[in-house]
Amino acid sequence: MYVDGLENSIYDRQVFQELRAGRITCAVVTMAFWEDTLETMDRIGQWHDFAEQNADLILLARTTRDIEHAAATGRTAIMLGTQNSSPIADRVRFVELFHDMGLRVMQLTYNNQNALGGSCYEPRDSGLTRFGEQVIREMNRVGMLIDISHVGERTGLEAAERSERPIAITHANASSLVPHKRNKGDDLITAVAERGGIIGIPTYPKICGDYYAASLERWCELILRTVEIAGIDHVGIGTDIGRNEDQAYLDWMRVGRWTKGEFYGAGSAASPGVTPPPDWMKTTEGFPAVELELRRHLPEADVAKVMGGNWMRVYRDVIDPT
């Protein structure tokens, strides 16, 4: 079973075919970076269209039973997620409404400070706000996975402390291994793991660094070194892959509507454009090769955890009805 804990592609039938060619059991897709309530609802509607038009390849998943059904019928389960809490428009009751519409993963903050807490790119991390605590409580209640991939370090630690259910770093690395504002400190990764959560290792070169992005073997070394920090039960894959991305899509991810200037996100002025994916993971068709490489270093049962088993455990603990 292969699970990709976070993708941000522009989807079409070809990408769905790639998911199937890579034997992906479940992929979490990004519906919002800066989108507001109505725009995100529109995206949910579009995903219903995708599911209807590509019913031979995908289905929308609300529970792990749906994911298992997708696997049994030779399809990929699509779990709806957002990389910001902007869709709830600072209304705590909207958490349940979006859950009712199928949203199962929501990041507390994206690249900017918001009403819930601080971002990794802010010069000062305010920590979790009172509203942020209320949103976490509501996400716990309805069964929505809390994502802290782009939040600030203090905000992330406080989110881990406040949540009564496991939380996720869906797509980031350890900053002790790859120094970058987007990556997370060992203390935060450990706090997430100690509470049953998970970190998803991305393939995005900007936050993997030149060494680990250079080859499949080195990237799997990154996974193994992260296991040393978090433990074998708390590491998965969250590729952060962006199929069909163009400059306009990248600009939206980075600057949205919040600035008239330039912001390069994980990039820089020296490298402002779309970053090509690594040769060994140009599409999710690369997942089987990851399993083969990990089998050179880990027992089969541990490989199964990293490839998808750990995500499934977290999903059962968080999103399945209790």
N, C-alpha and C positions, 0 to 999 in steps of 0.2 A: 504494500500500500504506500503510495507516494502522496504527500500533502505539501502544497506550496502555500505557506502562511501569509504571503502578501505579493500581489502583482499590481502593476499600474498601467497595463497595456491599453491600447485602443483596439477593441476586439472586433473581429469579423470571423467568417466561417474558417478561413485559413488558420487563424490562431486557435480556434476550437479543435481543428484537426491536429494541430501541433500538440495540444494538450493530450489528445488521445494517443498520438504517436509516442509521446513520452510516458504514457501509462499513468497520467496524473489522476489520482482518485478524487482529490478536492483541491480547489484553488480559491483563495480569498481575493476578490477583485476590489479595486478602489473606485468608488462612485463619486467621491468628493474630496477636493483639496480646499477650495475656498467657496464652494457652491453653497447657496442658501437653501432654505427649506423647500421652496417650489422647484428649484433646479434639481435638487436631489430626488424629490418625488418623481420628477420627469425621468431621471436616470433609472429609477426603480422600474418605471413603466417600460423603458427601453429594454431593460433586462428581461422583463416578461416577454417582450417581443422576440428577443434573442432566443429565449428558451423555447418558445413556440416554433420559431423558424428553424431551429437546430436541435429539435427534440431527439434526433438520433445520436447526438454528440454530447449534450449537456442537460442538466436539470438544476433548478434552483433548490438549495438545501437550507432547511431551517433547523434540522436536528441531525445527530449522528446517524440515526436510522435512515434519513434521506441519503446521507453519504454512502452508507453501506448498500442501499438500494441502487445508487448510481453505479457502484463497483460491480454489483451482481448483474447489472444490465449492460455493462460495457460502455458506460458513459462517465463523464467528469462532473462531479458535483461543484456547483458554483455557490460560494458563500458571499453574501453582500457585505462590504465594509466601507468605511470612510477613513480618511487620514486627517480628519479634523472634526470637531464637534460643532462646526458652523451650521450644519443642517438643523440642529435643535433650537437655534435662534435664542439662546439663553433662557429657554423654557424647560424646566425639569420634566414637565408632563409630556413633552414631545419625545422623550426617551422611549416611553412605552408605545407611543403612536408609531414611531419608526420601527420599533421591534415588531409590532403587529404587521407592518408592511414588509418585514423580512430582513431588516438590518440586524446583523449578528456580531459585527466587530466595529468598534469606534475608537479612534485615537482621541485622546483628551485635547491635545493641542497639536497644531502643525508647526510651521516655522516661526510663528509670532505668538507673543503673549495674548491670551484671551481671558474670558471671564472665569475659566476653570483653573488656570495656572500658567506656569512659565514654559518657555520654549528653549531648546538647546542653543538657539542663535541669539537670544537676548543677552545683553551684557550682564544683567543681574537676574537671577532666577528667584521669583517671588515666592515660590512654593505653591502648594495647593490652596485654592481659595475656599471660602465657606460654600460657595456655589459648587465648586468642584467636588467637595465632599458629598454634597447632596446628589450630584449626578452619579458619582461612584456608587452610592447607596442604591440609587434607582437602577443602574445598570446591573448591579448584583441581584436585585429583586426580580427583574424581568428575564435575566439570562442573556446578557450581552457582554462579550469579551472586551475588556479594557486594554487598549494598546497604548504604550508609552514610548514608541520608537523615536519620536521627534521632541519629546518633552525635555525640559531641563532636569538636571540631576536631582536637585532638591525636590522638585515636583514629582519626579518618578519615585523617589524613596518614600515620600509621603503618600503617594497613591498606593504603593505596595503595602504600606502599613495600614491604610484605611480600608482597603478592600477585604471583604470577607470571602472572596473567591479568588482563584488564581488569576493573574494578569499576564500580559504578554509584551515582550519586545519583539514585534513581528519581523522587523528587518533592520538590524543594526549589529555591529560587532563590538567587541571589548576594546575600549580605548587604550588599555594596557598593551594590546597587541597591535592595534592600528590607531595611532593618535589622530583624532578628528572630532570636531564639535558634535557631529551626528552620532558618534559612538558612545558607549556607556561604560562607566567605571565598574570595577570589579565589585565594589560594595553594593551597587544597585543591582547588578546581575545576580549576585548572591542573595540579596533580599527577595528578588522575584522568584528565584529557585526555591528558597526556603519555604515559601508560601505556596509551592506547587505549580508555579508558573513556568514560562518557557522563553527562550530567546531563539529567534529565527535568523540563521546566517544568510546574508544577502550575497548576490553575485555581482552587484554594482561596483565596478572598479574603483570609483572615487572614494568609497568608504571601506574597500578591502585593501587598498594600498597596492603599489606596484608588485611587491614580492608575492603576496597571496593571490593576486589576480592573474599572475603570469601563466599559471597552468592549473589543470584539474588537480594534479597531485599536491600542489602548494595550497590550493583552496581547501582541499580535504584536510591538510595539515592545520589550517585555520579552524576547521570544525573540531579537530582533535584537541587543539589547545584550548578552545572554548569549553569543551567537555571537562577539562581539568579545572576550570573555574566554576562552572555551573553544576556539573554532574551529568552523567549519561542520561538521566531521566528528564532533563530540562533543556535539551538542545534539539532544534529542528532546522528546517530550511524555510527561508522567506526570501525568495530570489530578488524581489524588487524589480523584476524584469519589466521592460517597457517596450513591448512589440508595437511596431507602427508609429512610434513617437516621431514627431517632427518638431521644428523649432517653436512653432506656435504653441504646441502642447506643452513643451518644456517651459516656455515663457509664462504660461498660465500657472504651472506648478510653482514657479519661483516667485513671481511678482503679483499674480492675481490682480486685485484691484487696490491693494494696500499702498502702492508706491508708484510715483511717476518715473522713478529712477531705475537703476539696475540692481539686481540682486542675483547672485550666481548659485545660491544654494550650496550643494556640496562641491560645486565646481569653483572656478576662479576666473578673473579677467583674462588670464593667460590661456584658459581652457573653457570658453564660455558655451560652446555648442553641445549638441547631443553626443553623449559618450557612447561609442560602440560597445556592444556587449562583448564579453570575453569569447574567444574562439571556441572554448570548450562548453559554453552555455549560450549559444546564440538564440536558442529557443528552449522551451521546456522539454524538447526531445532529448536533452542532455541528461535527464534524471537517471536513466538506467546506468549510464557510465559512472555517475556518482556512487551508486550502490556498489558497483564492481570495485571501485577504488577503495571505498570504505571497508569492504570485506577483506582487503589486504591487511587491515590494521585492527579491526574490531570483530568480536564474535557476531555471529549472524543475528542473534536476538538484539544486540545493541545497535546493529545497523538498522534493523527494522524500526527501532525506536526513533532514530534520527530521521529516517526517510519519511516517517508519517505517524508512527505509533504514539510518540509524545504529544503531537498535535491532537490526535484523536482523544487521548486521555484528558487533555485540557478542555476540549470541546465538550466531552461528557460531563466534566465537572462544572462547566459554566453554562452552556447553552441548552443542554437537554432539560426538558421539564422535570421538576422535582415533585 
